């Protein structure tokens, strides 16, 4: 069974591409949407960079996002929080 390895403090995701974060070059980010309202998660090459993709994160859910270390993430709502994680076992 895989376990989640916590590698940083949780932060609220930025809500604009210009402030998107790579989570200190994380390759896996644990995301949690803390409200019942869906939010769009966006992945860009760099802050204000070319979009890689996006997905809708349902309310009150948790996702593990795997990405390239340099890619940055932002959300459509400040209610989404994230942290850099890894896996053990």
C-alpha positions, 0 to 999 in steps of 0.5 A: 500500500502506498503512503503519502509523504508530506514534503511542505506546508499546505498553501491556498492555490494562487488564482491567476496565471501570473502567480501560479506556483510550482510548489518548489518544483514538486512532481506530485501535489495533493490538492483539496477543494475545501468547499462544495463548489467546483473549481478549475485547476490550471497547469501552465509551463511557467508563471504566465506561461503556455497552458498545459491543461486544466480539469474541474475539481469537484467540491469537497474532494481531494486529488493527487496531481502529477506534473513536471517539476517546472510546471506551475498550478493555479485554481479558479478559487482560493478555496483550493489548497495544495501541498508538495507530496511524495510516495513511500512504500 
